[in-house]
Amino acid sequence: MTNIILSGCGGRLGTAIARLIDEREDCAIVCGIDINPYAENHSSKNPYPIFTKISDYNGGADVIIDCSHHSAVTPLLDYAVKNKIPTVIATTGHTDEETALIKNSAKSIPVFYSRNMSVGINLLIELAKKAASVIGADFDIEIVERHHNKKLDAPSGTALMIADAVRDSVDFDAEYVYDRHNVRAERKHNEIGISSIRGGTIIGDHDLIFAGHDEVITISHSAYSRDVFAAGAVRAALYLSDKPCGLYTMSELIGDN
C-alpha cells in the first residue's frame, strides 16, 4: 500500500485524483492539504484529515502529490526534503526560482516533475521530437493550445513542453513567437509560433502543426476530462515511491513500461 499526501485536494484536479485513488486498492490518501478545508467540494465523508499547511501534518507518507498552485512548492518541498518523502509536482507556471528549487530538491529526494501529467500528451511529445528531427528543417512549425476560461497562464505549460521538445530536436536556432497581430512582416523560418485560446470549459487541446509546401502534418491531443491528468499523477506517484534521489519526468515513466 502506497500512502499519499495530496496537496490541493480541494481543487478540480485534486478532486479527480482523490476519486481515482479511492477506487484503487494499492494506494490511499493519508492526509489532504488545502488552503480552504471547508470548501463545499470537500465531502464530510473524506476518510482523511485536511490541513491548511503541510507542516501541520505529523504522520508518515510514502509520496506527496502536489496539484495545488505553483506558489505552494517552496514550503511543500521544504517539508518533503526534511522528511525524505518523494514528491510529484503536478502544477505549472513556476517561476525561475521555483524551478531551480525543484531541481535542487531532486538532489535530496526523488522528484517527479511534468507540466502535463497525461501519458497521451507525453507520447505526443515523443512523436514531436521524431517529426521535428526528420522534417523540421523544411516545414514551418506552429502550436495551438485551447483551454477553459478559468486558466490563468498562457501559453500553457504543455504548449511550452511541446515547443521545447521541438526546439531541442531541430538543427537551427528556434525562436518562440507568441503574438503576431502587431508584426507586419513575413514569417521567419526559424520561428515556432505558439497561439493560445481561452473559452468555455475546454479541458485542454493541443495541436502541433508542421506546414510545408503543399502539405500539412498535424499531431493533436484532446483531453475530455481531468481524469487523464489525475491518472497520470497517480501513476507517477506509484512509480516514484521506491526510486532513488533524482529528477524524473514522463519520459522515464513511459520508457520503463
C-alpha positions as MATLAB code, in Angstrom:
seq = 'MTNIILSGCGGRLGTAIARLIDEREDCAIVCGIDINPYAENHSSKNPYPIFTKISDYNGGADVIIDCSHHSAVTPLLDYAVKNKIPTVIATTGHTDEETALIKNSAKSIPVFYSRNMSVGINLLIELAKKAASVIGADFDIEIVERHHNKKLDAPSGTALMIADAVRDSVDFDAEYVYDRHNVRAERKHNEIGISSIRGGTIIGDHDLIFAGHDEVITISHSAYSRDVFAAGAVRAALYLSDKPCGLYTMSELIGDN';
ca = [
       0.000    0.000    0.000;
       1.359    3.419   -1.021;
       0.329    6.188    1.389;
      -0.120    9.587   -0.282;
      -0.297   13.188    0.912;
      -2.485   15.096   -1.552;
      -1.720   18.816   -1.711;
      -4.509   20.754   -3.395;
      -7.074   18.098   -2.547;
      -9.993   20.516   -2.906;
      -9.194   21.717   -6.418;
     -10.588   20.332   -9.665;
      -7.574   18.104  -10.309;
      -7.211   17.195   -6.636;
     -10.833   16.063   -6.518;
     -10.291   13.868   -9.573;
      -7.111   12.372   -8.087;
      -8.864   11.636   -4.790;
     -11.709    9.898   -6.618;
      -9.331    7.697   -8.608;
      -7.297    6.772   -5.531;
     -10.496    5.840   -3.704;
     -11.210    3.316   -6.483;
      -7.795    1.641   -6.156;
      -6.547   -0.920   -3.664;
      -2.799   -0.272   -3.980;
      -2.728    3.291   -2.609;
      -4.562    5.575   -0.169;
      -4.605    9.238    0.874;
      -3.408    9.724    4.453;
      -3.999   13.473    4.516;
      -5.025   16.346    2.297;
      -3.635   19.873    2.127;
      -5.914   22.749    1.112;
      -5.996   26.460    1.918;
      -9.760   26.164    2.407;
     -10.506   22.882    4.175;
     -14.167   23.836    4.491;
     -14.792   24.364    0.779;
     -18.057   22.903   -0.466;
     -16.250   20.349   -2.658;
     -14.794   18.727    0.466;
     -17.070   15.907    1.438;
     -17.733   15.144    5.085;
     -17.115   11.543    4.043;
     -13.428   12.161    3.370;
     -11.611    9.349    5.200;
      -8.524   11.524    5.736;
      -7.808   14.758    7.663;
      -7.309   18.027    5.776;
      -4.769   20.652    6.855;
      -4.204   24.187    5.634;
      -0.413   23.763    5.852;
       1.610   20.641    5.173;
       3.817   21.414    8.173;
       0.806   20.743   10.431;
       0.781   17.055    9.454;
       2.880   14.850   11.740;
       2.135   11.430   10.255;
       4.044    9.420    7.702;
       3.660    9.057    3.954;
       5.343    7.308    1.047;
       4.841   10.071   -1.520;
       3.361   13.557   -1.962;
       1.265   14.636   -4.950;
       1.073   18.418   -5.351;
      -1.694   19.743   -7.595;
      -2.356   22.970   -5.714;
      -0.641   26.120   -7.033;
       2.933   26.763   -8.099;
       3.413   29.220   -5.212;
       2.968   26.373   -2.704;
       6.006   24.484   -3.974;
       8.542   26.064   -1.578;
       7.019   25.010    1.783;
       5.961   21.704    0.273;
       9.460   20.801   -0.913;
      10.982   22.049    2.346;
       8.723   19.552    4.141;
       9.420   16.794    1.628;
      13.184   17.173    1.847;
      13.140   17.391    5.640;
      11.048   14.218    5.895;
      12.624   12.426    2.891;
       9.327   11.965    1.048;
       9.294   11.522   -2.758;
       7.206   14.233   -4.411;
       5.183   14.529   -7.609;
       4.873   18.128   -8.822;
       1.723   18.367  -10.959;
       1.454   22.163  -11.063;
       2.525   24.640  -13.755;
       3.537   28.284  -14.032;
       6.603   28.041  -11.783;
       8.970   30.986  -11.560;
      12.650   30.534  -12.360;
      13.384   30.410   -8.629;
      10.736   27.743   -8.036;
      12.012   25.669  -10.952;
      15.529   25.903   -9.540;
      14.205   24.730   -6.160;
      12.535   21.722   -7.783;
      15.787   20.724   -9.461;
      17.831   21.299   -6.320;
      15.403   19.285   -4.160;
      15.866   16.346   -6.538;
      19.401   16.043   -5.188;
      17.944   15.024   -1.809;
      14.697   13.209   -2.707;
      13.048   11.679   -5.788;
      11.057   14.415   -7.570;
       8.696   13.784  -10.482;
       8.072   16.956  -12.477;
       5.955   17.301  -15.580;
       3.974   20.287  -16.842;
       1.383   17.814  -18.089;
       0.553   14.533  -16.364;
      -1.268   12.986  -19.331;
       0.522    9.945  -20.718;
      -1.072   10.742  -24.090;
       0.425   14.253  -24.210;
       3.836   12.876  -23.363;
       3.540   10.329  -26.166;
       2.681   13.271  -28.445;
       5.884   14.951  -27.298;
       7.916   11.871  -28.218;
       6.288   11.924  -31.666;
       7.019   15.656  -31.905;
      10.719   15.047  -31.319;
      10.846   12.467  -34.085;
       8.861   14.582  -36.542;
      10.916   17.699  -35.848;
      14.193   15.858  -36.342;
      13.014   14.474  -39.706;
      11.095   17.373  -41.281;
      11.656   20.388  -39.024;
      14.124   21.998  -41.394;
      11.621   22.042  -44.286;
       8.333   22.877  -42.538;
       7.007   25.868  -40.616;
       6.086   24.881  -37.068;
       3.074   26.187  -35.138;
       1.482   25.171  -31.831;
      -2.140   25.980  -30.983;
      -3.458   25.326  -27.477;
      -7.023   25.719  -26.195;
      -8.148   25.765  -22.556;
     -11.086   26.787  -20.365;
     -11.755   30.406  -19.480;
     -10.562   29.954  -15.874;
      -6.975   29.073  -16.799;
      -4.546   31.717  -15.566;
      -1.359   31.126  -17.549;
      -0.844   31.487  -21.291;
       0.676   29.852  -23.159;
       0.032   26.616  -21.312;
       2.868   24.732  -19.705;
       2.087   21.863  -22.059;
       2.478   24.085  -25.136;
       5.887   25.104  -23.830;
       6.778   21.451  -23.225;
       5.943   20.683  -26.857;
       7.839   23.748  -28.076;
      10.908   22.848  -26.014;
      10.878   19.288  -27.378;
      10.686   20.569  -30.952;
      13.374   23.206  -30.396;
      15.756   20.620  -28.981;
      15.174   18.341  -31.997;
      15.798   20.765  -34.885;
      19.171   21.805  -36.243;
      18.517   25.546  -36.220;
      18.220   28.210  -33.514;
      14.457   28.300  -32.981;
      12.671   31.424  -31.773;
       9.322   31.355  -29.957;
       6.749   33.831  -31.275;
       3.625   34.363  -29.154;
       1.884   37.308  -30.784;
       1.716   38.191  -34.469;
      -1.037   40.800  -34.616;
       1.308   43.788  -34.281;
       4.062   42.431  -36.550;
       3.817   43.370  -40.217;
       6.464   41.060  -41.633;
       6.799   37.690  -43.292;
       7.182   34.705  -41.017;
      10.791   33.709  -40.447;
      11.558   30.029  -40.930;
      13.212   29.630  -37.530;
      10.037   30.652  -35.682;
       7.920   28.323  -33.580;
       4.569   30.064  -33.305;
       2.551   29.496  -30.133;
      -1.104   30.567  -30.017;
      -3.474   30.429  -27.020;
      -7.273   30.205  -26.970;
      -9.345   30.542  -23.781;
     -13.024   29.785  -23.622;
     -15.842   27.795  -22.098;
     -14.984   24.556  -20.317;
     -12.315   23.234  -22.692;
     -10.170   20.891  -20.598;
      -7.144   21.005  -22.889;
      -6.480   20.708  -26.631;
      -3.059   20.906  -28.255;
      -2.197   20.880  -31.966;
       1.356   20.705  -33.295;
       1.331   21.806  -36.921;
       4.083   21.238  -39.480;
       3.152   23.353  -42.516;
       5.157   22.617  -45.657;
       4.882   23.098  -49.403;
       1.503   21.682  -50.476;
       1.125   19.562  -47.323;
       0.359   19.942  -43.636;
       1.042   17.442  -40.861;
      -0.842   17.884  -37.584;
      -0.292   15.954  -34.361;
      -3.140   16.533  -31.900;
      -4.213   15.659  -28.386;
      -7.543   16.430  -26.709;
      -8.366   15.856  -23.059;
     -12.082   15.375  -22.373;
     -11.822   15.246  -18.599;
      -9.277   15.863  -15.862;
      -9.226   12.143  -15.195;
      -6.440   11.744  -17.765;
      -4.222   14.087  -15.717;
      -5.330   12.517  -12.441;
      -4.497    9.022  -13.704;
      -1.055   10.204  -14.786;
      -0.376   11.827  -11.410;
      -1.335    8.663   -9.509;
       0.737    6.552  -11.890;
       3.693    8.883  -11.322;
       3.295    8.639   -7.544;
       3.348    4.843   -7.575;
       6.321    4.896   -9.936;
       8.271    7.365   -7.786;
       7.671    5.873   -4.354;
      10.639    3.463   -4.480;
      13.032    5.431   -6.702;
      16.391    6.899   -5.618;
      17.017   10.657   -5.487;
      16.773   12.406   -8.824;
      14.537   14.381  -11.158;
      12.068   12.193  -13.050;
       9.727   13.004  -15.936;
       7.135   11.195  -18.030;
       9.921   10.182  -20.388;
      11.348    7.897  -17.700;
       7.933    6.567  -16.719;
       6.987    5.772  -20.324;
      10.415    4.321  -21.060;
      10.256    1.983  -18.071;
       6.936    0.494  -19.222;
];
